[in-house]
């Protein structure tokens, strides 16, 4: 079983190699990094897309810290999205993958947005679904430090929200479509 130990977690991940029978012999498939949402796993959030993705891409499907086969969280620090990004970068480094296409769902979408914001050289294209672009912290948190920390975190996310639909369309256009 493939595991990676980082400072924050022991992360489980799957590697789904492309179906070489559906690709030209000279093709070098790109890698898609699947980032699941809160309470999910790559299989629960992307199970329907995996067969189509496998036909064209190498897929890296980690279980984020706290989910699936990775170690569980005892608490959620304010930095948990950034911690997830650090774990994902460590995974890409360990696998010697320089650049990926990123597909994120919900909290995985936020992690994908942060990955693109903090490590743009690692992201070829980004598609996110269900990632909230803002969190209203003004009424729930009275600490100026925490509000500032959230605001700086979210400003990175807002920068990439505008690019998400275009990236999704570019990624989706490469997948085969079944007639309705």
N, C-alpha and C positions, 0 to 999 in steps of 0.2 A: 504494500500500500504506500502510495507516495505522500510523504509528509515533509514539511519544512518547519524548522524551529526558528522563530524570530524572537526578539526581545519581548514581544507582547503575547505570543501564542505559539502553539504547535498547529500549523495550518495543514489541513488535508486538501488535496487538489487532484483533479482528474485531468488527463490529457487525452483528448479524442482526436486521433489522427484522421486525416481526410480519407475519403473513399477514393482510392487511386483509380478505380475502374471508371469513375465518372470524370476524370481529369485528363487533359493532354499530357503525354509523357514528359514534355519539356517544362511543364508548369511547376513553379515553386509556390505552393500555397501560402497565403498570408495567415497570420495567427489572430484569432478572435479571443479576447479576454471577456468572459462572462462574469458579471458581478451581480449576484443575487440581492434581493431585498431583505428587509427586516423579517426575521422568523422563517426565512426560506432557505433553499439550497439551489444550486444550479439546475438540478433535475426538477424541482418543484416549480421554479420560475421560468425555466427555458426548455422544459422537456419537449414541448411541441415544436420548437425551432431547431433542436439538435439534429434531427435527420437532414434537414435542408442545409444547415451550416456545415455538417460533416461532408456533404457533397462537394464543398468548395473551399473549405478552410480547415486549418488545424485549430482546435478549440482547447483553450486552457480554462478550466472550471474550478476555481478554488471555493472552499467553504470558508467564509469570513469568520474571524474570531467571534466565538459565541454561538456558532450555528453548525448544524450537521455533525461531521466527524472531527471538526477542529475543537480545540479546548474551549470550554465554556467561560463566559465572563462572570465575574462576581459583582461587577458594577460597570457603569458607563461613565467614563470621564468626558469632560467637555471636548477633549481632543479625539474622541473615538473615530470620527471620520478620517482625520489625518493619520491616526494610528493604522486604520485599515489600508490607507494609501501606502504607508511605509511598508506594511506587510506585502502588499501587491508588488511594489517595486522590488522588494527583496526576493519575491518569487520569480519575477522576470529576470532579475540578475542571476539567480541560481540556475535558471533554465537557459541562460545566455540568449535571451530574446530582447533585441534592441527596441523594436517598435511593434505595436499591436493595434488592431481595430478593437474598440471598446464598446461593449453592449451592456448597459446597466439598467436595472429595474429598481424603482423605489429608492431605498437607502443605498442600494448599489449604484443607482444613477447619480446620487450625490457623491459617492466615492469616485465614480468615473469622472464627474465634472472636476473634482479636486485633483484627480490624477492628471487630467489634461491641463489644469491651471498650474499645478506645481511642477509637472514634468512634461511640458509640451513636446519635447524631443522624443518622448516614448509613445506618443499617441498619433496614429495615422489619421483616424477618423473616430468620431464619438457619436453614439446614439443612446439616448436615455429615454426611459418611459416612467412616468409616475414619480419623478423627482421634484420635490417642492423647491421653488426658486427662492422662497423666503420663509423665515420663521419669525412670528411675532413674539419678540422677547421683551418688548418695552413694558408690558403690564405684568408679566410673570416674574421678571428678574429685576430687582432694584439696585443691584451692584453695577456701578459704572464700568468697572473692570470687566465683568462678565458680559455686559451688554456690548462693550467695545470688542471683546474677543469674538462674540457671535457675529457682530457686524463685519469684522475683517474677514472672518471665515466665509460669510455669506456673500461678500462682495466678489470673491473669487468665483463663487457659483454663478452669480448673476451675469458675470462676464461671458460665460459659456452657454447660458440658456438660449441665447439668440441663435447659436450655431447648431443646436441639437436637431431641429427638424431637418435641416439641410443634410447633416451627417447621416441621420436615419434614412433619408431618402436615397442617399448615395449608397449606403450599405445594402438597403433593401433592394435597390435596383440590380444588384449583382446576384440576388437569389432567384432561383426559378420560381415562377408563379404558376399556380394551378388555376385553370379556368373555373369560374364560379358555377 
